């Protein structure tokens, strides 16, 4: 078959008003590439009917109420959730500790940590009146305090909705 094509090509080239052209192979042929897209990461901040759940921990300096920068993006997401949900009229930021140390010191530390989170959220534009801070110290453990893992689980910040109005829908004029 290639001979027939060659003869036909040669015959066309010899005909008056025709010209011979050379076709070169494309150095960049079209290729189909299939790439698996990674699944989207689950959201770190989720609104439930009674709380704002966070998938990561709010982190503080050891034995301190100083927020660590690693937690800023997580708290920014909490602030965004609050801005997108103005029906949340009162959110309580709750600080919890493990049972290591005295109960009085842990209650004070958990209160200071809750206040630090509140201050951060206010700086991100959330109204002071929408936020309260309460430290519970070791009073509400979610795990045993007899293992390092249990102690770690008990050191946490929670965001519980105390008052919520009807969902507000923003309508833009055209």
N, C-alpha and C positions, 0 to 999 in steps of 0.2 A: 504494500500500500504506500509506503514512503516513496517508491519510485514513481508511482502515478501522481502523487502530489508534487513531486519534484518536476516532472515533465509539464504538468499543468502550470506550475509556477514559472517555469522557463518559457512556456508558450505565452503566458500573459505578459511576461517581461518583454518579449520580442514584439508584441502587438503595438501598433502606433497609438500614441496617447496614453500609454501605460508606463508605469515606472516600477522598478523593483525596489522593494523596501526590505530591510533586514529587521526582524523582530528579535529582540534579546530577552532573555529570561529576566524577570523582575528580581533584582537583588534582595528585595524585601517582600517576600511573598506574604499574602494574607494568611494569618494563622489564627486559629480559634483557641483562645486560652480560657480555661475554666478555672476560676479561683473560688475556693470555698470561703465564704465570708464567715468570720467568727460570729458566734451568736452574741447579741447585745448583752452587756453585763446587766444583771438585775439592778434595779434602782436601789440606791443606798438610803433614800428617804421615802417613806410611804405614809400616806394619810389613811388612817382608819377612822371609824366613827367616833372613837374615844381617845385617840392619841396620834402623835406623829412618831412612827417607828423608824429607828435608825439601824442600819445593818453593820455599821462600824462603831467603835467606841470613841467617845470624846476623851482625848488624852491630856493629862496634866503633868507638870513637873512633879517629881517625887515629893510626897508629903507637902504639897503646895496647891494653891488654887490657880496657879499660872497656867493658862492654856498653852499647849504645845502647837507650833505652827502646822503640824501634820493634821490637826483637827479643823483648821480654818475652812477648807473646802467643804467638809461635811456640814459645818455650821452655816456656811453660805447656802447650801442646799436647803437647810431647815428654814433659813430666812426667806428663800425663794418660795418655799411651800407656804409660808405664812402670808407672803405678799399675794400669791395666787389664790388664797383662800381667806378672803376678808370676813367670811362668816365665823371664823375662829375668833371669838371675842376675848377669851381668856385661856391662856396656855400656861400650865404650871411646869416649870423646869425643876425636876427632882434630882437631887444629888444623893448618891448612896455610897457607902464604904463597906469594907469587910470588917470583921470583928477584931482585927489586930489593933492593940492599943486600947486606950480608955474610951468608953462610950461617949463621954463629954467631948473629948478631942475629936472623935470621928463625926459627931453631930456638927461641931463647929466647922470642921474641914468640908463636910458635905454641903453645908450652907454656903460657905465661901465659894466653893466650886460652882454651885448652882447660880450664885450671883455673878460669877465671872462669865458664865454662858449667857446669862441675861444681858449683861453689859455688852458683850460681843454682838448679840442679836440687835440690841438697840442701836449700836453703831452701824449696823447694816440696814437701818431704816425701819425697824419694827417698833411701833409705838410702845412706850414704857407701860402704858395702861393695859396693854394686851398680854403682858408677861408678869408672872410671879415666880419667885424662886423659893424653894423649900428644901432644906437638908434633912434627911432622915437618918444619917449615920448608918449604923449596922442594924437598924430596926426592921428592915424589910428585905432579908436575904432571899435570893432566888436559887442559891446553891449552898451546900455545906461550907463552913469556914475551916474545915479540918484538912483541906488540901490546897496547894497553891492554885490549882485550876478553879476550885470553888471560890477562893478568895478573889481571884481575878474576875470571875463572873459577877461577883457582888459589887465590885467597884465599877459603877456605871452612872450614866445620866439618862433620865427618861423624860419624855415630853407628853404630858397628859392634858387633854382638853377639859377644862372645867366648865366653860360656857361657850355655846355655839348657837348662832342665829341661823335663819334660813340661808340656804346657798344663794349667794349673790351672783348674778350674771351680768357681766359688763356688756353693754350694747353701745356700738359706735354708730353715730349718725353718718349717713352717706353723703 
